[in-house]
Amino acid sequence: MIKLEALRVFVVVAEAGNIKDAAEIVGRTPSAVSMTLKQLEDELGGPLFQTDRKNSLTALGSILFDTAHLQLKSFDRGIRTVRAFAKSRIGSLTIASVPSVAAHLLPILLQKFLEDRPQVQVELFDMDSAQVRQMVETGAADIGFSGEPRISGSIGFTPLFKDRYKLLCSEKSGLTALPRSILWDDLAHENLILNGSSEQIRAEAYIDIASRSLMTVHNTTSLFALVKASLGVTILPALSAFHTPDGISVLDIAETRNERVVGMLERKDGIKSPVAEAFKVLCLELFPAHLKGFGLQHVENAETYPLHRST
C-alpha cells in the first residue's frame, strides 16, 4: 500500500530536483529519502526519475507527480478544514432564544463572536420559552436562552440574570394614574393578554387572573399593537419592555417575588461542537458586563444555583 507520506516525499524531491535539498525540506536524512523513493518505485513497478540526480521525471514519474500533487493538496485542505472546525473557526451554530434576549443581548455577543469567525454559519430562532426548551431537548438547537425550566428532563440550565416583570398598558389606561406600583388586585377587572413570557410568576393572585384570560398573543409586535389600542394589558419582563412604542406605559409591579431567571440551556448528554462550546464560553464571559446597560441583575455563583426545579 502506498502511503501518503511517501507521495509527499516524492513530490518534494521532484520539485527540489535533488535528494539533499528535499531531505532538508521534509526533515529526514538523504538516505531515508532515497529508501522511500526506492520503496515507492518497487510498489509501482518502475522508475520515477530518469537519472540518479532526480532532476528529470520518467513518464511514470510525471503521471504520479500530477496525481500525487492533487491528492496531497486535497488532503492538506481537508486537514486545514478539520483543524479550523476544531478551533471553532468554521462550522454552524443554531441558537433558540426568547425574543427579549434575541433582540437586545445576542446581537452584541454574536458581533464579538463572529469577529474572529467570519465563516461560521449562524441560525437564530426567536420563540417562547417552551419552544426554546423543545428545540434544545430535541437537538435542533445547540444552545438556548430562556427562563428557568421547572422540569429537568435532559436539559441543563446555567442561570445568567434576573429580570423583573412589568405591566404594559395603554397610556390612556386609568392604571397610569395610580400613585404606587401595581398590585394584582388592580388587574381584577382588566383584560389580561397572555404572551407566554410570564409563566414563571407563581403568585396565586396572578394565576387566578391569568386563568380568566381569553386572549394569548405570541408575537411581540402584535402584542404591543393590541395594548396600545386599549384592548388589554399585558405583563412582560423588563428586558422585553426595554423599547416600547409610543402610546404604551410601562408600570412597576409591587410583588416582591416578581422576577424571572433567564439562563442558557443545553443538553446534558450531548457533545457540543467546538463552535457551540466556544460561543458558550464567550457568553459566560461577556454577559455580566452587558447586563448593566439594561438594568439587569447578574446571577452570582451560577455553579451553586439549583439547575432544575421539579414540579
ROSE-725827 format. One record per residue (C-alpha): residue in one letter; z, x, y; residue number from 1. Coordinates in steps of 0.001 Angstrom, whole numbers, plus 524288, in hexadecimal, padded with zeros to 5 digits. Each point is the difference from the previous one (the first is absolute). Layout:
gulum->a | c3->Z | c1->X | c2->Y | fimi->NUM
...
This chain:
gulum->m | c3->80000 | c1->80000 | c2->80000 | fimi->1
gulum->i | c3->7FC35 | c1->8053D | c2->80D50 | fimi->2
gulum->k | c3->80B94 | c1->80076 | c2->8092C | fimi->3
gulum->l | c3->7FF1E | c1->7FC6C | c2->80E46 | fimi->4
gulum->e | c3->80624 | c1->80CE5 | c2->803E5 | fimi->5
gulum->a | c3->7F55E | c1->8077F | c2->7F8CB | fimi->6
gulum->l | c3->7F5AE | c1->7F8B6 | c2->807C6 | fimi->7
gulum->r | c3->80736 | c1->80346 | c2->80C7F | fimi->8
gulum->v | c3->80019 | c1->80E7F | c2->7FC89 | fimi->9
gulum->f | c3->7F17F | c1->7FF91 | c2->7FCEB | fimi->10
gulum->v | c3->7FC8F | c1->7F96D | c2->80CEB | fimi->11
gulum->v | c3->80806 | c1->809E6 | c2->807B2 | fimi->12
gulum->v | c3->7F952 | c1->80B6C | c2->7F90C | fimi->13
gulum->a | c3->7F296 | c1->7FA2A | c2->8027E | fimi->14
gulum->e | c3->80319 | c1->7FE12 | c2->80E6F | fimi->15
gulum->a | c3->8065F | c1->80D76 | c2->80199 | fimi->16
gulum->g | c3->7F530 | c1->8070B | c2->7F89B | fimi->17
gulum->n | c3->80965 | c1->8092F | c2->7F903 | fimi->18
gulum->i | c3->80C0B | c1->7FF8A | c2->7F780 | fimi->19
gulum->k | c3->808D0 | c1->8086E | c2->80886 | fimi->20
gulum->d | c3->7FF69 | c1->7F757 | c2->80C15 | fimi->21
gulum->a | c3->800B7 | c1->7F3BB | c2->7F7B4 | fimi->22
gulum->a | c3->80C3A | c1->8050A | c2->7F92E | fimi->23
gulum->e | c3->806CD | c1->801B2 | c2->80D1E | fimi->24
gulum->i | c3->7FC30 | c1->7F23E | c2->8041F | fimi->25
gulum->v | c3->8052A | c1->7F96C | c2->7F3AA | fimi->26
gulum->g | c3->80BEC | c1->808E9 | c2->7FF15 | fimi->27
gulum->r | c3->7FCD1 | c1->805AA | c2->7F2B1 | fimi->28
gulum->t | c3->7FC7E | c1->80D78 | c2->7FAE4 | fimi->29
gulum->p | c3->7F19B | c1->803C7 | c2->7FE83 | fimi->30
gulum->s | c3->801C2 | c1->80118 | c2->7F146 | fimi->31
gulum->a | c3->805A2 | c1->7F242 | c2->7FF50 | fimi->32
gulum->v | c3->7F471 | c1->7FAD4 | c2->807D8 | fimi->33
gulum->s | c3->7F670 | c1->8070C | c2->7F6FB | fimi->34
gulum->m | c3->806D4 | c1->7FA4D | c2->7F414 | fimi->35
gulum->t | c3->7FF24 | c1->7F23A | c2->805B6 | fimi->36
gulum->l | c3->7F16A | c1->80189 | c2->8026C | fimi->37
gulum->k | c3->7FDDE | c1->8054B | c2->7F22A | fimi->38
gulum->q | c3->80743 | c1->7F460 | c2->7FA1F | fimi->39
gulum->l | c3->7F80A | c1->7F6B2 | c2->80858 | fimi->40
gulum->e | c3->7F331 | c1->8061C | c2->7FB9E | fimi->41
gulum->d | c3->8044B | c1->7FF68 | c2->7F1C6 | fimi->42
gulum->e | c3->8035E | c1->7F1A6 | c2->801A9 | fimi->43
gulum->l | c3->7F2D2 | c1->7FCCD | c2->80627 | fimi->44
gulum->g | c3->7F812 | c1->808DF | c2->7F716 | fimi->45
gulum->g | c3->7F905 | c1->8084E | c2->80A11 | fimi->46
gulum->p | c3->80182 | c1->809A2 | c2->80B50 | fimi->47
gulum->l | c3->80327 | c1->7FAF5 | c2->80D84 | fimi->48
gulum->f | c3->7FC2E | c1->80C2D | c2->807B4 | fimi->49
gulum->q | c3->7F3AA | c1->80821 | c2->7FEE7 | fimi->50
gulum->t | c3->80717 | c1->80D08 | c2->80184 | fimi->51
gulum->d | c3->80DBA | c1->8056A | c2->7FEC0 | fimi->52
gulum->r | c3->800CE | c1->800B1 | c2->80EEA | fimi->53
gulum->k | c3->8016E | c1->7F11B | c2->7FFF7 | fimi->54
gulum->n | c3->7F783 | c1->7FE57 | c2->80C1C | fimi->55
gulum->s | c3->7F4FD | c1->7F82F | c2->7F9C7 | fimi->56
gulum->l | c3->8010D | c1->7F3AC | c2->7F7D2 | fimi->57
gulum->t | c3->7F810 | c1->7FCA6 | c2->7F400 | fimi->58
gulum->a | c3->7F9BA | c1->7F2A6 | c2->7FEBA | fimi->59
gulum->l | c3->80BEC | c1->7FBAD | c2->7F82B | fimi->60
gulum->g | c3->808E0 | c1->805C8 | c2->80A61 | fimi->61
gulum->s | c3->7F8D1 | c1->7F8BD | c2->80AD8 | fimi->62
gulum->i | c3->8016E | c1->7F2EE | c2->7F927 | fimi->63
gulum->l | c3->80E50 | c1->802A7 | c2->7FD2C | fimi->64
gulum->f | c3->80277 | c1->80439 | c2->80E0F | fimi->65
gulum->d | c3->7FA71 | c1->7F36B | c2->805A4 | fimi->66
gulum->t | c3->80754 | c1->7F798 | c2->7F63D | fimi->67
gulum->a | c3->80CD7 | c1->8077E | c2->80116 | fimi->68
gulum->h | c3->7FF67 | c1->7FFFC | c2->80EE1 | fimi->69
gulum->l | c3->7FEEA | c1->7F12E | c2->80054 | fimi->70
gulum->q | c3->80AB1 | c1->7FE33 | c2->7F5D1 | fimi->71
gulum->l | c3->80963 | c1->80917 | c2->80713 | fimi->72
gulum->k | c3->7FD4F | c1->7F99C | c2->80D19 | fimi->73
gulum->s | c3->802A8 | c1->7F295 | c2->7FA49 | fimi->74
gulum->f | c3->80C45 | c1->804CE | c2->7F926 | fimi->75
gulum->d | c3->80568 | c1->80697 | c2->80C2D | fimi->76
gulum->r | c3->7FD3D | c1->7F3D6 | c2->8081C | fimi->77
gulum->g | c3->8072C | c1->7F7C4 | c2->7F5FB | fimi->78
gulum->i | c3->80BB9 | c1->80905 | c2->80000 | fimi->79
gulum->r | c3->8008D | c1->7FFB7 | c2->80ED1 | fimi->80
gulum->t | c3->7FFEC | c1->7F139 | c2->7FF68 | fimi->81
gulum->v | c3->80B18 | c1->7FFC6 | c2->7F615 | fimi->82
gulum->r | c3->807F2 | c1->80985 | c2->8081A | fimi->83
gulum->a | c3->7FD94 | c1->7F81A | c2->80C57 | fimi->84
gulum->f | c3->80489 | c1->7F3C6 | c2->7F8DE | fimi->85
gulum->a | c3->80C24 | c1->806FE | c2->7FB0B | fimi->86
gulum->k | c3->80328 | c1->8042B | c2->80DF2 | fimi->87
gulum->s | c3->7FDCD | c1->7F20C | c2->804F5 | fimi->88
gulum->r | c3->7F409 | c1->80408 | c2->807EA | fimi->89
gulum->i | c3->7F724 | c1->7F608 | c2->7F987 | fimi->90
gulum->g | c3->801D5 | c1->7F393 | c2->7F845 | fimi->91
gulum->s | c3->8035B | c1->7F205 | c2->80363 | fimi->92
gulum->l | c3->80C1E | c1->7F91B | c2->804F3 | fimi->93
gulum->t | c3->80249 | c1->7F15F | c2->7FF08 | fimi->94
gulum->i | c3->80AEC | c1->7FA63 | c2->80857 | fimi->95
gulum->a | c3->80547 | c1->7F227 | c2->80012 | fimi->96
gulum->s | c3->80873 | c1->7FC97 | c2->80BAB | fimi->97
gulum->v | c3->80631 | c1->7F4D6 | c2->80748 | fimi->98
gulum->p | c3->7F8A6 | c1->7FD78 | c2->80CCD | fimi->99
gulum->s | c3->80A5D | c1->80560 | c2->80929 | fimi->100
gulum->v | c3->8004A | c1->80D6A | c2->7F994 | fimi->101
gulum->a | c3->7F141 | c1->8001F | c2->7FE46 | fimi->102
gulum->a | c3->7FDBA | c1->7FD0E | c2->80E56 | fimi->103
gulum->h | c3->80A60 | c1->80848 | c2->806A6 | fimi->104
gulum->l | c3->80460 | c1->80B41 | c2->7F745 | fimi->105
gulum->l | c3->7F568 | c1->80347 | c2->7F62C | fimi->106
gulum->p | c3->7F57F | c1->8035F | c2->80A1D | fimi->107
gulum->i | c3->808C7 | c1->80AD0 | c2->8053C | fimi->108
gulum->l | c3->80309 | c1->80537 | c2->7F26A | fimi->109
gulum->l | c3->7F203 | c1->7FF26 | c2->7FB06 | fimi->110
gulum->q | c3->7FAD3 | c1->8070F | c2->80BF5 | fimi->111
gulum->k | c3->80919 | c1->80B66 | c2->7FD21 | fimi->112
gulum->f | c3->7FD59 | c1->7FF99 | c2->7F166 | fimi->113
gulum->l | c3->7F136 | c1->80026 | c2->80164 | fimi->114
gulum->e | c3->7FF7E | c1->80B0D | c2->809DD | fimi->115
gulum->d | c3->7FFE1 | c1->809D7 | c2->7F4E0 | fimi->116
gulum->r | c3->7F9D0 | c1->7F6DC | c2->7F613 | fimi->117
gulum->p | c3->7F38A | c1->7FAA0 | c2->80628 | fimi->118
gulum->q | c3->7F9E4 | c1->7FD78 | c2->7F2A1 | fimi->119
gulum->v | c3->80AED | c1->7F767 | c2->7FAA7 | fimi->120
gulum->q | c3->7FBCB | c1->7F1DE | c2->7FE4B | fimi->121
gulum->v | c3->80A09 | c1->7F614 | c2->804C3 | fimi->122
gulum->e | c3->80097 | c1->7F178 | c2->7FD03 | fimi->123
gulum->l | c3->80A5A | c1->7F801 | c2->80707 | fimi->124
gulum->f | c3->803B7 | c1->7F21C | c2->7FC38 | fimi->125
gulum->d | c3->80751 | c1->7F7D7 | c2->80A10 | fimi->126
gulum->m | c3->807EA | c1->7F569 | c2->7F8F7 | fimi->127
gulum->d | c3->80D52 | c1->7F9D1 | c2->7FE37 | fimi->128
gulum->s | c3->80B3E | c1->80639 | c2->7F887 | fimi->129
gulum->a | c3->7FD98 | c1->7F8B0 | c2->7F348 | fimi->130
gulum->q | c3->7F1D3 | c1->80449 | c2->7FF96 | fimi->131
gulum->v | c3->803B6 | c1->80DFF | c2->8035A | fimi->132
gulum->r | c3->8096B | c1->80093 | c2->7F49A | fimi->133
gulum->q | c3->7F5E3 | c1->7FA19 | c2->7F6EC | fimi->134
gulum->m | c3->7F5BC | c1->80A18 | c2->803B5 | fimi->135
gulum->v | c3->80963 | c1->80B4B | c2->7FDEA | fimi->136
gulum->e | c3->80540 | c1->7FA79 | c2->7F346 | fimi->137
gulum->t | c3->7F25F | c1->7FE2F | c2->7FA43 | fimi->138
gulum->g | c3->7FB9B | c1->80D77 | c2->80479 | fimi->139
gulum->a | c3->7F5E7 | c1->7FA86 | c2->80974 | fimi->140
gulum->a | c3->806ED | c1->80730 | c2->80B1A | fimi->141
gulum->d | c3->80587 | c1->80DCE | c2->7FFAA | fimi->142
gulum->i | c3->80A88 | c1->7FD29 | c2->80A13 | fimi->143
gulum->g | c3->8052C | c1->7F3B7 | c2->80658 | fimi->144
gulum->f | c3->80807 | c1->7FCE4 | c2->80C15 | fimi->145
gulum->s | c3->807CC | c1->7F36F | c2->80020 | fimi->146
gulum->g | c3->80D6B | c1->7FA10 | c2->80046 | fimi->147
gulum->e | c3->809EC | c1->8035B | c2->7F589 | fimi->148
gulum->p | c3->7FCCA | c1->7F9BB | c2->7F2D8 | fimi->149
gulum->r | c3->80AC6 | c1->7F74D | c2->7FAC5 | fimi->150
gulum->i | c3->7FBDD | c1->8025E | c2->7F1EA | fimi->151
gulum->s | c3->7FE02 | c1->80DDE | c2->7FB20 | fimi->152
gulum->g | c3->7F5D0 | c1->7FF1C | c2->7F539 | fimi->153
gulum->s | c3->7F794 | c1->80C29 | c2->7FFC3 | fimi->154
gulum->i | c3->8007C | c1->8024E | c2->80EB4 | fimi->155
gulum->g | c3->8074A | c1->80AFE | c2->806AE | fimi->156
gulum->f | c3->8045B | c1->7FD95 | c2->80E05 | fimi->157
gulum->t | c3->80335 | c1->80A5C | c2->80A29 | fimi->158
gulum->p | c3->805D9 | c1->7F9BE | c2->80C51 | fimi->159
gulum->l | c3->7FA7F | c1->804C6 | c2->80CF2 | fimi->160
gulum->f | c3->8053D | c1->7F775 | c2->80AF6 | fimi->161
gulum->k | c3->8073E | c1->7F3A0 | c2->803BA | fimi->162
gulum->d | c3->7F99C | c1->7F5C8 | c2->80871 | fimi->163
gulum->r | c3->806B3 | c1->7F441 | c2->8064E | fimi->164
gulum->y | c3->7F98E | c1->7F2A4 | c2->7FFC5 | fimi->165
gulum->k | c3->7FBE4 | c1->7F930 | c2->80C7A | fimi->166
gulum->l | c3->7FCBF | c1->7F1EE | c2->80333 | fimi->167
gulum->l | c3->7F291 | c1->7FD97 | c2->805BB | fimi->168
gulum->c | c3->7FD70 | c1->7F399 | c2->807A5 | fimi->169
gulum->s | c3->7F74D | c1->7FB1F | c2->80AC9 | fimi->170
gulum->e | c3->8046A | c1->80442 | c2->80D6C | fimi->171
gulum->k | c3->8008A | c1->7F16C | c2->80314 | fimi->172
gulum->s | c3->80A3C | c1->7FD94 | c2->7F562 | fimi->173
gulum->g | c3->80D79 | c1->7FB84 | c2->80405 | fimi->174
gulum->l | c3->80586 | c1->80AF2 | c2->7F78C | fimi->175
gulum->t | c3->7FC59 | c1->809C0 | c2->80A8E | fimi->176
gulum->a | c3->809C8 | c1->7F9AB | c2->80942 | fimi->177
gulum->l | c3->80BB7 | c1->802C4 | c2->7F74D | fimi->178
gulum->p | c3->80931 | c1->809FC | c2->80656 | fimi->179
gulum->r | c3->802E8 | c1->80682 | c2->7F2ED | fimi->180
gulum->s | c3->7FA07 | c1->80499 | c2->7F358 | fimi->181
gulum->i | c3->7FA44 | c1->7F5D6 | c2->7F6E7 | fimi->182
gulum->l | c3->808DE | c1->7F9B6 | c2->7F5D4 | fimi->183
gulum->w | c3->7FAD6 | c1->7F9F6 | c2->7F37C | fimi->184
gulum->d | c3->804FD | c1->7F2CE | c2->804BE | fimi->185
gulum->d | c3->7F6C6 | c1->8011E | c2->80BA0 | fimi->186
gulum->l | c3->7F493 | c1->7FEF8 | c2->7F68B | fimi->187
gulum->a | c3->804A3 | c1->7F39F | c2->7F92E | fimi->188
gulum->h | c3->7F5F2 | c1->7F790 | c2->806F1 | fimi->189
gulum->e | c3->7F558 | c1->80A38 | c2->8018E | fimi->190
gulum->n | c3->7F39C | c1->800B3 | c2->7F7EA | fimi->191
gulum->l | c3->801CB | c1->80D17 | c2->7F925 | fimi->192
gulum->i | c3->7F343 | c1->80674 | c2->7FBFE | fimi->193
gulum->l | c3->8023C | c1->808B0 | c2->7F42A | fimi->194
gulum->n | c3->7F85E | c1->80C9E | c2->7FE86 | fimi->195
gulum->g | c3->805B6 | c1->80775 | c2->7F47F | fimi->196
gulum->s | c3->805EF | c1->80ABA | c2->8086D | fimi->197
gulum->s | c3->80DAE | c1->7FA4A | c2->8009B | fimi->198
gulum->e | c3->8026B | c1->7FE96 | c2->7F172 | fimi->199
gulum->q | c3->80B2A | c1->809D6 | c2->800A4 | fimi->200
gulum->i | c3->80824 | c1->7F71E | c2->808AE | fimi->201
gulum->r | c3->80A1C | c1->7FA73 | c2->7F6B8 | fimi->202
gulum->a | c3->8085E | c1->7F837 | c2->809A4 | fimi->203
gulum->e | c3->80230 | c1->7F268 | c2->7FA56 | fimi->204
gulum->a | c3->7FD6D | c1->7F96E | c2->80D19 | fimi->205
gulum->y | c3->7F2BD | c1->80699 | c2->800F9 | fimi->206
gulum->i | c3->7FC68 | c1->7FCF5 | c2->7F1E0 | fimi->207
gulum->d | c3->80314 | c1->7F1B4 | c2->8029F | fimi->208
gulum->i | c3->7F730 | c1->7FFD7 | c2->80C0B | fimi->209
gulum->a | c3->7F528 | c1->80749 | c2->7F8DF | fimi->210
gulum->s | c3->8006C | c1->7F67B | c2->7F499 | fimi->211
gulum->r | c3->7FC04 | c1->7F506 | c2->80934 | fimi->212
gulum->s | c3->7F45C | c1->80744 | c2->805A3 | fimi->213
gulum->l | c3->7F2B4 | c1->7F9D4 | c2->7FDD4 | fimi->214
gulum->m | c3->7F793 | c1->80B27 | c2->804D9 | fimi->215
gulum->t | c3->7FDC1 | c1->80DEF | c2->7FB2B | fimi->216
gulum->v | c3->7F6BE | c1->80981 | c2->806A9 | fimi->217
gulum->h | c3->7FD17 | c1->80D80 | c2->7FA8E | fimi->218
gulum->n | c3->7F6F0 | c1->80544 | c2->80A87 | fimi->219
gulum->t | c3->8072A | c1->80554 | c2->80BDE | fimi->220
gulum->t | c3->7F522 | c1->7FCBA | c2->8098E | fimi->221
gulum->s | c3->7FFF6 | c1->7F1CC | c2->7FBA5 | fimi->222
gulum->l | c3->80ECE | c1->7FFB1 | c2->80029 | fimi->223
gulum->f | c3->8006E | c1->8047B | c2->80E21 | fimi->224
gulum->a | c3->7F5CF | c1->7F5DE | c2->803CD | fimi->225
gulum->l | c3->807D2 | c1->7F4CF | c2->7FA08 | fimi->226
gulum->v | c3->80CA7 | c1->8045C | c2->80661 | fimi->227
gulum->k | c3->7F966 | c1->80193 | c2->80D28 | fimi->228
gulum->a | c3->7FA99 | c1->7F22F | c2->7FE97 | fimi->229
gulum->s | c3->80E05 | c1->7FAF2 | c2->7FE2E | fimi->230
gulum->l | c3->7FD3C | c1->7FB7E | c2->7F20A | fimi->231
gulum->g | c3->80C6F | c1->80685 | c2->7FB6A | fimi->232
gulum->v | c3->8089D | c1->80C0D | c2->8005D | fimi->233
gulum->t | c3->80014 | c1->80B37 | c2->7F679 | fimi->234
gulum->i | c3->8085E | c1->80B92 | c2->7FC34 | fimi->235
gulum->l | c3->7FA77 | c1->80DA6 | c2->7FF10 | fimi->236
gulum->p | c3->80598 | c1->80DB7 | c2->7FF04 | fimi->237
gulum->a | c3->80105 | c1->806FA | c2->80D0D | fimi->238
gulum->l | c3->7F50A | c1->8095D | c2->7FC46 | fimi->239
gulum->s | c3->7F6D5 | c1->7F48B | c2->7FD66 | fimi->240
gulum->a | c3->80375 | c1->7FA53 | c2->80D40 | fimi->241
gulum->f | c3->7FE94 | c1->80CF4 | c2->80735 | fimi->242
gulum->h | c3->7F34B | c1->7FBAA | c2->8064C | fimi->243
gulum->t | c3->7FEC1 | c1->7F154 | c2->801A8 | fimi->244
gulum->p | c3->7F5E5 | c1->7F870 | c2->807EE | fimi->245
gulum->d | c3->8032C | c1->7FA5F | c2->80D43 | fimi->246
gulum->g | c3->8062D | c1->7F2AB | c2->7FF0A | fimi->247
gulum->i | c3->8096C | c1->803A6 | c2->7F4FB | fimi->248
gulum->s | c3->80E63 | c1->8031A | c2->801F7 | fimi->249
gulum->v | c3->80771 | c1->808F2 | c2->7F6C8 | fimi->250
gulum->l | c3->80E71 | c1->7FC76 | c2->7FEFB | fimi->251
gulum->d | c3->80B88 | c1->806AE | c2->7F99C | fimi->252
gulum->i | c3->806D1 | c1->7F982 | c2->7F477 | fimi->253
gulum->a | c3->80ED3 | c1->80087 | c2->7FFC5 | fimi->254
gulum->e | c3->801AB | c1->8015D | c2->7F134 | fimi->255
gulum->t | c3->805F6 | c1->80D89 | c2->7FDFD | fimi->256
gulum->r | c3->7F9E9 | c1->80196 | c2->7F27C | fimi->257
gulum->n | c3->7F2D3 | c1->7FC8C | c2->8058A | fimi->258
gulum->e | c3->7F7F9 | c1->80BD1 | c2->7FBFF | fimi->259
gulum->r | c3->7F699 | c1->804A4 | c2->7F5B4 | fimi->260
gulum->v | c3->7FF2D | c1->80D26 | c2->7F94A | fimi->261
gulum->v | c3->7F236 | c1->80567 | c2->7FF2B | fimi->262
gulum->g | c3->7FC49 | c1->80AF7 | c2->7F6FE | fimi->263
gulum->m | c3->7F600 | c1->806B0 | c2->7F788 | fimi->264
gulum->l | c3->7FC76 | c1->7FA44 | c2->7F2CA | fimi->265
gulum->e | c3->7FA96 | c1->8077C | c2->7F45A | fimi->266
gulum->r | c3->7FF63 | c1->7FE4F | c2->7F168 | fimi->267
gulum->k | c3->80B68 | c1->80615 | c2->7F8B8 | fimi->268
gulum->d | c3->7F816 | c1->803BE | c2->7F40B | fimi->269
gulum->g | c3->7F372 | c1->8047C | c2->80675 | fimi->270
gulum->i | c3->7FB56 | c1->80DC9 | c2->80313 | fimi->271
gulum->k | c3->7FB1E | c1->80021 | c2->80DF1 | fimi->272
gulum->s | c3->7F3B0 | c1->8072C | c2->803CD | fimi->273
gulum->p | c3->801DF | c1->80C43 | c2->80864 | fimi->274
gulum->v | c3->7FAB0 | c1->7F85A | c2->80BA8 | fimi->275
gulum->a | c3->809E8 | c1->7F4FC | c2->7FE48 | fimi->276
gulum->e | c3->80B2A | c1->809A1 | c2->7FE03 | fimi->277
gulum->a | c3->7FC2E | c1->80777 | c2->80C4B | fimi->278
gulum->f | c3->7FF87 | c1->7F363 | c2->807EE | fimi->279
gulum->k | c3->80D5F | c1->7FC02 | c2->7FB08 | fimi->280
gulum->v | c3->805D2 | c1->80D19 | c2->80400 | fimi->281
gulum->l | c3->7F9F4 | c1->7FEFA | c2->80D7F | fimi->282
gulum->c | c3->80512 | c1->7F217 | c2->801D9 | fimi->283
gulum->l | c3->80DE9 | c1->803CB | c2->7FC84 | fimi->284
gulum->e | c3->7FF10 | c1->80B68 | c2->80964 | fimi->285
gulum->l | c3->7FA0E | c1->7F919 | c2->80BB9 | fimi->286
gulum->f | c3->804FC | c1->7F201 | c2->7FF2E | fimi->287
gulum->p | c3->80D30 | c1->8026C | c2->806CC | fimi->288
gulum->a | c3->7F9C4 | c1->805BE | c2->80C46 | fimi->289
gulum->h | c3->7F62D | c1->7F4ED | c2->8019D | fimi->290
gulum->l | c3->809F8 | c1->7F534 | c2->7FE13 | fimi->291
gulum->k | c3->806DF | c1->802E4 | c2->80CD3 | fimi->292
gulum->g | c3->7F486 | c1->7FB68 | c2->8081D | fimi->293
gulum->f | c3->80114 | c1->7F282 | c2->7F9EE | fimi->294
gulum->g | c3->80EBC | c1->7FEF1 | c2->800E4 | fimi->295
gulum->l | c3->8019C | c1->80036 | c2->7F141 | fimi->296
gulum->q | c3->80BAF | c1->80555 | c2->7F893 | fimi->297
gulum->h | c3->7FD27 | c1->80A9C | c2->7F623 | fimi->298
gulum->v | c3->806F6 | c1->7FE5F | c2->7F2E6 | fimi->299
gulum->e | c3->8085F | c1->80C19 | c2->7FE4D | fimi->300
gulum->n | c3->8032D | c1->805C9 | c2->7F2B7 | fimi->301
gulum->a | c3->7F4E3 | c1->7F8DC | c2->7F95B | fimi->302
gulum->e | c3->802D7 | c1->80705 | c2->7F345 | fimi->303
gulum->t | c3->80CFB | c1->7F8C5 | c2->7FEDA | fimi->304
gulum->y | c3->7FA6C | c1->7F2CA | c2->803C6 | fimi->305
gulum->p | c3->7FFCD | c1->7F5E7 | c2->7F4FB | fimi->306
gulum->l | c3->7F1BD | c1->8003A | c2->7FC1E | fimi->307
gulum->h | c3->80006 | c1->7F273 | c2->7FA01 | fimi->308
gulum->r | c3->807C4 | c1->7F3BD | c2->8016F | fimi->309
gulum->s | c3->7FFFC | c1->7F672 | c2->7F495 | fimi->310
gulum->t | c3->80052 | c1->7F16D | c2->801C6 | fimi->311
